[in-house]
């Protein structure tokens, strides 16, 4: 396969990944209609996904990390990914899916800001501009909300904050490891956390076939397909271009929320969301030049 075709295939993989991640809120919505709680849904998601991912790793005979690397990956999954997912999926119960998906894409700006504040990394003019766009976007999105929807928005922002810290920690912990193996361990650790929580507090499993379709779809499409397609794409086009194309994810969610759920975002919501996505693309482009 020539380089051009390989790059096109890589872009297709990233588009598939973004779409698979983008449909997660709709699978979650199907499950929630069957009286499933966020913690039970996340146990089903990560548990089923972990079984499938371990099957793929065993098929490929992938070596596993050990020692501090393994422990670090377990903490990333058990604390970081589990916390981020809980905030995100709980937010979906209070705020429109499209809005929650867009707010998650504050994480590139948050990573930049935390890198400056904690790691003392310099910020270019383009990054300052992108950070400003993100802040204005938050004001436009949050400033017009109240009540339950505001709770959902704040949870979505919390998910973005946790994800930013998760990415910064992961950049160091995952160095030198097969990213597929790392993802499998992280997802398995999150499944264990929700499994223990469910064993202690009880699980609320779907009470209808539609609920099980949503739960299985979340695990298979929104986790396994999304994760593996992303890494196949990164292998072909690189992390920077992949991160730029991944901004397709909230666009997919917003469009499908409008078509399937009848969700309507206000003009201010759309403007704020657009600023957040533009900031994410600018930060990815700036990373390419560094």
N, C-alpha and C positions, 0 to 999 in steps of 0.2 A: 504494500500500500504506500503510495507516495505521500509526501509531507502534507500537501494540500488536502487530500482526502482524509488523512489522519486527523488534521485539525478540524475539518468539518464534522467528522465523527465525534471528536471531543466536544465540540459545541453542542451537538445533538444530545450527548450524554448529560451535559450540564442542564440543558433545557428540560430533559426528561426528569432529572433530579429536582429542579426547581418546581416543576409541575407536580411531582409526587409530594414534595413538601407542602406545596400550595394547597393541595386537596385535603390535608390533615384536618383542618377545622370542620370539614363536612362529614368525614368519618366520625369525628368526635361528636358532632351534633346528632348523628344517627344513634350513637351509643347512649348519649345523655337522655334521649327520648325513651330509653329502656330502663330508666332509673339507675344508671351506673354513676357512681361518684368519680371525681377526677382521679383519686388515688387508685381505685380499683381499675379504672380504664388504663392508667399508666402502667399498672402491674401487668395487665393483659398485653398491652403494647410491647413493653420491653421484654416480658417473659417469652412471648411467641417469637419476637424478633431475635432474641438471643439464641433460641433453639435453632432457627434457620441459619443464623450467621455462624454458629459453631459447626453446623453441618458443612457449610462452605469452606471453613478453615480446615476442617479435618480432610475434606476432599482434596484440598490443595497442599496438605501437609505443611502448613505454615508454622514456623517456630514461635514459641511464646516468650515474652520478656520475663525477667526474674528480678528479685530483690527490690530495690528502691523504685525502679521503673514500674514494676507491676503494682506496688503499693500506691504509687502516685496515680496510676490509671484508675485504680479502684476508688480512690478518693475523688478523682474527677467525676466518675460516674455516680458514686453514692451521695456526694454532696452537690457538686456543680450541676451536672446534667439533670439529676433528680430534682433539684431546687428550681432550675430554670423551667423544666417541663411542667412542674406543678403550678408555677406562677402563670405560665402561658395558657395551660388548659383550664385553669380556674378563671382566668380573664375571659375566656370564650363564653363563660356562663353569664357574664355581665355586660360585655361590650360587643359591638358588631365584629364579626370574624375578620373583615377587611381591615378594620382599624387596628385590631390586635396584631395582625400580620405585618402591617406597615410599621407600627411602633417597635416591633422586634428589631427592625433594621436601623435602629439607633445604635446598635452595638459597634459598628465601625467607628463612629464618632466617639463613643465611650472608650473604646480601646485606645484611640489616639489621645484623648484627654487623660486617661489613667497612665499611659506611657509617659506623658509629660510630667504629671504630678508625682508619680511614684518612682519611675525609672529615670527621670530627668532627660528624656529624649527630646531633642529639639523639634519644634513644630514649624513647618514651612508656611508661607503665606497662603498657599492653596488649602492646607489643612485648617488654618484659622478660619478661612472663608467657609469651608465645609462644616466646621463646628458651629459657626454662626448660623448657617442654614438649618442645621439640625435643631438648634435651640429655638429658632423662630418657628420651625415646624412643630415642635412640642407645644409652644404657646398657642399656635393656631388650633391644634388638636384638642388640647386639654382645656383651653380657656373658654370653650363653649359648652362644656359638659358639666353635669351635676349628678348627684345621687348615685344609683347603682352603676350607671355607665362610667362615672368617674372612678369608681372602685375597680372596674375592669381595666380601665386605661392605666391606672397606677400599677396594677398587677402586671400589665404588659410591659410597662417601663421597667419594673423590677426584674422581669424576665430578661430584658435587654441588658441590664446592669450585671446580673449573675452570669449571663452568657459572655459578656465582655471579660469579666474576671476569669471565667472558665477558659476562654481562648488564650489569654495571657499566660495562665498557668500551663496550659496544654502545649504552648509553643516550646517550653523548656522540657516538660516531662516526656513528650512524644519524640524528641530528637533521637534519630537513629533507629526508630521502631517502624515496623510495617503498619501503615495507618489503618489498614483493614483489621489487623489484629488489635490495635489500640481501640478502635471503635467497638469491636466485639466485646472487649473487656469492660469498656465504659458502659455500654448498654446492659451487659450482664450485671454489673454492679448496681446500676439503677434498678434493675428488676429485683435484685435481692433486697434492696432497701424497701421497695414498695411491697414485696412479698412479706417481709417481716412486719411492716406496718399493718398489712391486711390480716396477717395471722393474729395480731394483737387486738386490732379494732374491728375485724370482720371485713369481708369482701362483699360488694354488691355486684353480682354478675348480671349480664344482660338478661332481661325477662322476655325477649322476643327474638325472632330470627333476624330482624333488621338490626337489632342491637349487636348481635354477633357478627353480622356482615360489617358493621362499622368498626368493631374492635379488631377483627381480622384484617380489614382493609388498612387500618391505621398501622398495624404491625408489618404487613407485607408490603404495601405500597408506600405508606408514609415513613417507613423506617428502613426496611431492607433494600427495596428498590431505590429509594432516595439516596441512601448512604453509599451504596455500591456504585450507582450511576455517577454520583458526584466524584468519587475517587478515580473512576475510569476516565472521566472528563479531565480532572486535574492532571492525570498522568500524560495526557495528550496536549493540553493547551496551557498548563501552568496554573498556579494558585491565584495569581492576580487577575488574569482574564476570567477564570472560573468565578471569582468573587463578584466581578462586574456582571456577568451573565446571570448570576444567582439572584439578582434583584428582580428577575422575572417572577420569583416566588410570590411576593405580596401582590403583584399585578394579577396573577392567576387567581389568588384568593379573593381579591376585590371584585373581579369580573364574575367569578362563579357565585360569590355571595349575592351579587345583584341579580344574576340569572336564576339561581336555584332557590335562594332564601328570601329574595325580595328585599334585601337590605339596601337602604339608601343612605349614602354619606352626604353630609352637607358640603357646600362649596368650600368652607373653611377647612373641613376635614380633608378634602381632596387636595387642597393647596398645601396644607401642612404635611400630608403624606408625601406629596410630590417633592417637597423640599428635602425631606428626610432621605428619599431614594436618590435624589440628585447628589446629596452629600455623600452617600455611600459609594456612588460611582466615582465621584471626584477623589475620594480617599483611596480607592482602588487604583485609579490612574496615577495618583501621586506615588503610590508604592512601586509602580512599575519603573519610575524614573530614578528611584533611590539605588 
